[in-house]
Amino acid sequence: MTPEKKAETALHGDGAHTDAQEKAGRASTRRSFLKVAGIGAGSLLFVGAAGLTWRAVDGGVLASGTGEAFAAWGEAGPETHDALGLVRAAVLAANAHNAQPWQFRVSDNRIDVFADTTRNLGAMDPLFRELDVSLGCAIENIVVAAPANGKAATVTLLPDPTDPTHVARIDLHAVEASVSPLFDAITSRHTDRNGYDPARRVGDAELARLSGLADTMDTELVWFSTPAEKDAFGALTIRATKAIIADPEQVVDDAAWYRTDWNEIQAHKDGITIDPSGQSEFIRAISKVMPVSTAQNNAGWLAGTRDSQVPTASAFGAIVVRDPLDTGQRLEAGRLWQRLHLAMTVDAVSAQPLCQIPERIDRERSAGLAPDFGPAFAALLPADRHAIMTFRIGYPTTKALPSPRRPAREVVLS
């Protein structure tokens, strides 16, 4: 579930519709919300005048993507030419549930990256796999941003055997500044949970080029791109989504990261919000005025996965490693995911983590449950390879919106 995943809440996922179907869907959605809220058509006018206008303002309906919680997206430019500028890029990295589990110690020629384990996802990430992937993404953003800030970066993973939270030391050396396309993509890379264009296919040549971005012996990229492969991955993802929804502990730990109103978003600057969820503008607006329950969120997540995200994907991918419990390999998987997502952003290809399968695999291992998703997914992967990160890609149908982020100054250790 990646990072960010359950912003895919509210009612139904996006899909391809005719104008008539779209109008009918909007009308049906409005009726459903009014029915749930117990508001009749006659009383709606009064309620709107007396209360919903205030709730709309308080919920941030008219202020999507604004305020201090989103200011970090405009602070990652190369003009500072100092190490703190690299942290400004790091905080924009992809990360699971938008938990942002990172801290940084900064000096003129070095950045140390630490895991903030207080921001773990509980039963959603019991083995800290997604936490490590998130940290790897932040490390990669530093490496990509370094040349634009007049630095060359050398990464040493897990430099202190006595401190497992010290995940990387990044030594910096002065070089002539140069800006790459990947650096330019840092501030425009967003997870796209909308339905993708079913008429456009990401070609085999593009998939092969992306596979070439894997640069370690232990980390590989596996594609599910044929109809049969996509059907098998999609069916297992939908089944894993249902299993998570049926697991009370996972539901509680997942929902803990929901941020539902303007003040909460601005205060926390993290977590799962409705705006980047892939829902329509109307659904996003009404969800802020009349927030839905956890059960409704879960129903919407399942519907979006089943009816929009899985069927419109051009291909699915998995970053696999030899040892799924090895922290270094998981950090490298995160670095590769960030590199992939930046490269796809440059090529105008959308991407979204779909990590329900590995989330259930980790849950089975940690809770001593009967193996189900582990053997089922192993049958789809090369022998002796284990999935650390799974995702979908395709061509966008609309613009993906940003998630809130804590600025660099809030995550730098004194």
Summary of the structure (lengths in Angstrom):
residues: 414
radius of gyration: 21.0
end to end distance: 32.2
largest distance: 68.1
contacts: 1463
relative contact order: 0.21
helix: 49%
strand: 14%
